[in-house]
Structures are given as C-alpha cells and as structure tokens.
C-alpha cells in the first residue's frame, strides 16, 4: 500500500526469534566490513543468525547468498529470514561448489565471505541426526542426509588400519589402533547399534588416569564426523580458491572449532599474504611481494567472557580474517 511503512528487517525476523546463537556476531560483521549495497556469501547459513546481521547492516539493498549443505538448516533459515525477500538467496551446496553457486546467482565476486565451521546446536540437539551421544541416535552424522554414506555404512566398509589412521589424525588421539579394532569388532558383532553404545565402548577403553573434563568419546565423535562429511577436504577446497571469489577489498572471515581446521586457515592466509611489508590500509601491495590477501587477525580471535556465559558452546571457536588487496 502506498505510504505504508515498510517494516525494518529486524522486525520481520522478530516473530522467528530463535534459540540458535551465532558465534562472535559483532566481530564477524565488523571484520566483514559490511556496508549498504554490498554482496556477501554466508557459506554456513544455518539458522541465519549471522546472515540476519549482515542483511541488517547492508540494507536497504545489500544482498546475501546463503549456502548450506544441510537442507533442513536451509528450510529453517528460509522461515526465519523470510523478511529479507529478494535480498536473500538460499541455495543447497557445499564449499567446493562455491564457483558454481556464485555463477548461478549471477555474481562474479563478493564483498565478503563467511564460513562458520563445525556442527550447529540444532544438529547436535536432534538425536536422529546422530551427532551427539547425550541420547541414543542412529550412526549417521551426515550433514546432508540426501546423499553420502552414514557412519554405519562407513564402519561396515572401512578397514581397521585406515580407521585408526583417521582417528589419530582427525581426533588427535592416542591408542587409535586398539580403539579402531574394538569399534569395528563391536560393529561386526551387532553390538554397535546407536550413538550411546559407541560412546560407552569408547569410555570403556579409556583408562581412568587419562580421563579429562570432557567425555572420553568427544574427540572420537568429532573425528568420525569430520571423516563422514569430508570436512577438511571441503575446507581445503574453499581455501584453495581464495582470493578469486572476492572483489578488491573483499574480506574472508572463517570461524573454526578444531585445531586442524584453524591450522589450515592460518597457513593459507599466511601464504596469500606472503612477505608483504606494506603498511596497513594500502589498496594494493607496493613492496613487490605480490601479496594477494592481507591478514586482519595476526592471532585467532576468541569469544570474550561475556559471550561464553551466554553461549558456552563457543568456547573452542577461533576466528581469522583476511582482506583481498588487489583484483
């Protein structure tokens, strides 16, 4: 109706206030340097927490391409971000699909790119997804249940030496060989029927003197989830394409929750920066180092105490950011 006030996007979202809390939201928006009219890719849109803030700050005509490999997360984001209208394009895909997804959206480059790695609270809290051992759930762990092989099938197909190698690498575990044999033997005997049984098996193999404040199965579940979803491979595919998806001055912000992920991000950002000695703020490298991106965070940023009090699951988050300095 002519003359009727158009609701602010935050008002449009208020009816769908969600319990999912985005990690380091202020830092993400500030480091992305979100501006009105900008174009931003949220590669892990999830419930839309970060995307909502980007849409608000980039209004009235900024746009967000929201990507997620979990169709169930996309459905939730579509509901909760309905107020964004045509400013938000939600698509099903993974990190390695980024060039194709941007091309389909008609984008050559973006002004910012965000990836919030790991599993979401929504996925953890649904036992039928198989990510948690708090309640019995199937041996699944797929982020995208429309394809791929669930954990149960992976355990039926993998051999003990390979499983031990991946547990040691991805979970940074000691004693992985014996644990791998025990897991596969229990699976063959039909004793490994759900996530709780798997957690109990792991706990039984951990000596009392080696127990920590976290559940003994935590690292094992993390390693298996990374393996099922090929998460490190997807991250490497994304990092290898930087800085091409970004416009000059465009920024990449990546939040990781695992030391292996953080190490990959740190190494790639350092590689793209090279040995540049230029002062901050220059639009392009002048010292001849052929720098492609400049790090905005020399050390990984961590959540502050206030955030951890309201969102304890953010305790292991590490944020790194870099800016493209030449087209």
C-alpha positions in Angstrom: 0.0 0.0 0.0 1.3 3.5 -1.0 2.6 5.4 2.1 2.6 2.3 4.3 5.8 2.0 6.3 7.9 -0.9 5.3 9.0 -2.9 8.4 12.7 -3.0 9.3 14.2 -6.3 8.6 14.8 -6.9 12.3 11.1 -6.5 12.9 10.3 -9.0 10.2 12.6 -11.5 11.9 11.3 -10.9 15.4 8.4 -13.4 15.1 11.0 -16.1 14.5 13.4 -15.3 17.3 15.5 -18.4 17.5 17.4 -20.2 20.2 20.4 -20.6 18.0 23.1 -18.1 19.0 25.7 -17.0 16.3 29.3 -17.1 17.4 31.1 -13.7 17.8 28.4 -11.8 15.8 29.8 -8.3 16.3 33.3 -9.3 15.4 32.0 -11.1 12.2 30.1 -8.1 11.0 32.9 -5.6 11.8 35.6 -7.7 10.2 33.5 -8.3 7.1 33.2 -4.5 6.9 29.6 -4.9 5.9 28.3 -1.8 4.0 24.9 -0.9 2.5 24.6 -2.4 -1.0 27.3 -5.0 -0.5 27.2 -8.6 -1.6 28.1 -11.3 0.9 28.3 -15.0 0.9 27.4 -16.9 4.1 28.7 -20.5 3.3 27.2 -21.9 6.5 23.9 -20.0 6.8 22.4 -22.5 9.3 19.6 -20.9 11.3 20.5 -17.5 9.8 22.0 -15.7 12.8 25.0 -14.2 11.0 23.0 -13.7 7.8 20.4 -11.7 9.6 23.0 -9.3 11.0 24.7 -8.9 7.6 21.3 -8.2 6.0 20.5 -5.5 8.6 23.8 -3.7 8.2 23.9 -4.0 4.4 20.4 -2.6 3.9 18.5 -1.3 2.2 19.8 -3.1 -0.9 22.7 -5.3 0.2 22.4 -9.0 -0.7 23.3 -12.3 0.9 23.9 -15.6 -0.8 23.2 -18.1 1.9 24.6 -21.6 1.4 24.3 -24.7 3.5 24.9 -28.4 2.8 22.1 -29.3 5.3 18.7 -29.0 3.6 17.0 -29.0 7.0 19.0 -25.9 8.0 18.1 -24.2 4.8 14.4 -24.8 5.4 14.8 -23.2 8.9 16.7 -20.2 7.5 14.1 -19.7 4.8 11.4 -19.5 7.5 13.4 -17.3 9.9 14.8 -14.9 7.3 11.5 -14.6 5.3 11.5 -10.8 5.9 14.6 -10.4 3.7 12.7 -11.0 0.5 14.7 -10.9 -2.7 17.8 -9.7 -0.8 18.5 -13.2 0.3 19.1 -16.2 -2.0 19.3 -19.5 -0.2 21.0 -22.5 -2.0 21.9 -26.0 -1.2 25.6 -26.7 -1.6 29.0 -27.2 -0.1 32.2 -25.2 0.0 33.6 -26.9 -3.1 30.5 -25.8 -5.1 31.2 -22.1 -4.4 32.2 -21.0 -8.0 29.2 -22.7 -9.5 26.8 -21.3 -6.8 28.1 -17.8 -7.4 27.8 -18.1 -11.1 24.2 -19.3 -10.8 23.4 -16.3 -8.7 25.0 -14.1 -11.3 27.8 -13.0 -9.0 31.4 -12.7 -10.3 32.7 -11.7 -7.0 31.5 -10.9 -3.4 32.4 -8.2 -1.0 32.6 -10.6 1.9 32.7 -14.4 2.6 31.8 -16.1 5.9 32.3 -19.7 6.9 31.3 -20.8 10.4 32.7 -24.4 10.5 31.6 -27.3 12.5 28.2 -28.6 13.6 25.3 -26.4 14.8 23.4 -26.6 18.1 20.3 -27.6 16.1 22.1 -30.6 14.7 23.6 -31.6 18.0 20.3 -31.4 19.8 18.4 -33.7 17.4 19.3 -37.3 18.3 18.0 -38.6 15.0 21.0 -36.8 13.3 23.5 -39.0 15.2 26.0 -36.2 16.1 25.6 -36.5 19.9 25.8 -39.2 22.5 23.6 -37.5 25.0 20.7 -39.6 23.8 20.5 -42.7 21.6 20.6 -41.9 17.9 21.5 -43.7 14.7 25.1 -44.0 13.5 24.6 -41.3 10.8 26.4 -37.9 11.3 25.8 -36.7 7.8 25.3 -33.0 7.4 23.4 -33.7 4.2 21.0 -36.7 4.6 20.0 -36.5 1.0 23.3 -38.2 0.0 26.6 -39.6 1.1 27.2 -42.5 3.4 26.2 -42.5 7.0 28.6 -43.6 9.7 27.1 -47.0 10.0 27.9 -47.7 6.3 31.4 -46.2 6.7 32.1 -48.6 9.6 30.9 -51.5 7.5 33.3 -50.6 4.7 36.5 -49.2 6.3 39.4 -51.4 7.5 41.0 -51.1 10.9 44.3 -49.6 9.8 42.6 -46.8 7.9 40.1 -46.1 10.7 43.0 -46.0 13.2 44.9 -43.5 11.0 42.0 -41.2 10.6 41.1 -41.3 14.3 44.7 -40.4 15.2 44.8 -37.6 12.6 41.3 -36.1 13.0 40.8 -36.7 16.7 44.4 -36.3 17.7 44.0 -39.5 19.6 46.5 -41.8 21.2 45.8 -45.6 21.2 43.9 -45.3 18.0 44.8 -48.7 16.7 43.2 -50.6 19.5 40.2 -48.4 19.6 39.7 -48.8 15.8 39.8 -52.6 16.1 37.4 -52.5 19.1 34.9 -50.3 17.2 34.9 -52.5 14.1 34.7 -55.7 16.1 31.7 -54.4 18.0 30.1 -53.4 14.7 30.6 -56.8 13.2 29.1 -58.5 16.3 26.0 -56.3 16.2 26.8 -54.5 19.5 27.3 -51.1 18.0 23.7 -50.1 17.3 23.5 -46.4 18.3 25.5 -43.4 19.4 25.2 -44.2 23.1 26.6 -47.7 22.6 29.5 -46.2 20.6 30.2 -43.7 23.4 30.1 -46.4 26.0 32.6 -48.5 24.1 35.0 -45.6 23.9 34.7 -44.8 27.6 35.4 -48.4 28.5 38.7 -48.3 26.6 39.9 -45.1 28.2 41.9 -45.7 31.4 40.7 -43.8 34.5 44.0 -41.9 34.7 43.6 -40.5 31.2 40.1 -39.1 31.7 39.6 -35.4 31.2 36.9 -32.9 31.9 35.3 -33.7 28.6 33.7 -37.0 27.9 36.2 -39.6 26.5 34.1 -40.0 23.4 34.1 -36.3 22.4 37.2 -36.5 20.3 36.2 -39.8 18.7 32.8 -38.4 17.7 34.5 -35.3 16.3 36.9 -37.4 14.2 34.2 -39.6 12.9 32.0 -36.6 11.9 34.9 -35.0 10.1 35.5 -38.3 8.3 31.9 -38.9 7.3 31.5 -35.4 5.9 35.0 -34.9 4.4 35.0 -31.6 6.2 38.8 -30.9 6.0 38.7 -31.7 2.2 35.8 -29.2 1.8 37.7 -26.5 3.8 40.8 -27.0 1.7 38.8 -26.7 -1.5 37.4 -23.3 -0.2 40.8 -22.0 0.9 42.5 -23.1 -2.4 40.1 -20.8 -4.3 40.9 -17.7 -2.3 41.1 -14.8 -3.2 39.3 -15.3 -6.5 35.7 -15.2 -5.2 36.4 -11.8 -3.5 36.3 -8.3 -5.1 39.2 -6.0 -4.4 38.9 -5.1 -0.7 36.6 -8.0 -0.1 37.1 -9.9 3.1 37.0 -13.5 4.2 36.1 -14.5 7.8 36.4 -18.1 8.9 35.4 -19.5 12.3 36.8 -22.9 13.2 36.3 -25.1 16.2 39.1 -27.6 15.7 42.9 -27.2 15.7 43.3 -28.9 12.4 40.8 -26.5 10.7 42.4 -23.5 12.4 45.8 -24.5 11.2 44.7 -24.8 7.6 43.1 -21.4 7.7 46.2 -19.8 9.4 48.6 -21.4 6.9 46.5 -20.4 3.8 46.1 -16.8 4.9 49.8 -16.5 5.6 50.6 -18.0 2.2 48.4 -15.5 0.5 50.0 -12.6 2.4 53.5 -13.8 1.6 56.3 -11.5 2.7 54.5 -8.2 2.2 56.0 -5.3 4.2 53.5 -2.6 3.2 51.7 -0.6 5.9 48.0 -1.5 6.6 45.4 0.4 4.6 47.0 0.4 1.1 44.6 -0.8 -1.6 47.4 -3.0 -3.2 50.8 -4.3 -2.3 53.6 -1.8 -3.2 56.7 -3.7 -1.9 56.9 -6.2 -4.8 55.8 -9.2 -2.7 52.8 -9.9 -5.0 50.6 -10.2 -2.0 47.0 -11.4 -2.7 45.4 -11.0 0.8 46.4 -9.3 4.0 45.6 -10.8 7.3 43.3 -8.8 9.5 43.9 -11.0 12.5 47.5 -12.0 13.3 46.3 -14.2 16.1 43.0 -16.0 16.1 40.2 -14.1 17.9 38.4 -15.9 20.7 35.0 -15.2 22.3 35.1 -13.0 25.3 33.9 -14.0 28.8 30.5 -12.3 28.4 29.7 -14.3 25.3 30.9 -17.6 26.8 28.5 -17.0 29.8 25.5 -17.0 27.4 26.9 -19.4 24.7 29.3 -21.9 26.3 29.5 -23.9 23.1 31.5 -21.1 21.6 34.4 -21.8 23.9 36.6 -23.5 21.3 35.8 -21.0 18.5 38.7 -19.3 16.7 38.1 -16.6 14.2 40.6 -15.5 11.5 40.0 -12.9 8.8 41.9 -11.6 5.7 41.3 -8.9 3.0 41.9 -9.1 -0.7 44.2 -6.2 -1.6 44.3 -6.4 -5.4 41.9 -7.5 -8.0 
